[in-house]
Amino acid sequence: METQTPQTNKMKEAKKTGGLLFVGCLFIGMASGFYFGNLLVGMFSGMGLGFIMMAVAIASQASKK
């Protein structure tokens, strides 16, 4: 059985926040792609930006002690 430490709880929250950032960026990319007439490009750019934002959120939490 795994014990929950404050650091573990912080990392879970960071991953949750990163997931929400990813989905938000994906939807913004889809909306802009739909608006400009190229949904596929919007989806891929939103997905790429979402992955970057997710990595930044998790890395910033991991660097805090």
Secondary structure in CASP SS format (residue, H / E / C, confidence):
PFRMAT SS
TARGET T0000
AUTHOR 0000-0000-0000
METHOD secondary structure of the structure
MODEL  1
M C 1.00
E C 1.00
T C 1.00
Q C 1.00
T C 1.00
P H 1.00
Q H 1.00
T H 1.00
N H 1.00
K H 1.00
M H 1.00
K H 1.00
E H 1.00
A H 1.00
K H 1.00
K H 1.00
T H 1.00
G H 1.00
G H 1.00
L H 1.00
L H 1.00
F H 1.00
V H 1.00
G H 1.00
C H 1.00
L H 1.00
F H 1.00
I H 1.00
G H 1.00
M H 1.00
A H 1.00
S H 1.00
G H 1.00
F H 1.00
Y H 1.00
F H 1.00
G C 1.00
N C 1.00
L H 1.00
L H 1.00
V H 1.00
G H 1.00
M H 1.00
F H 1.00
S H 1.00
G H 1.00
M H 1.00
G H 1.00
L H 1.00
G H 1.00
F H 1.00
I H 1.00
M H 1.00
M H 1.00
A H 1.00
V H 1.00
A H 1.00
I H 1.00
A H 1.00
S H 1.00
Q H 1.00
A H 1.00
S H 1.00
K C 1.00
K C 1.00
END
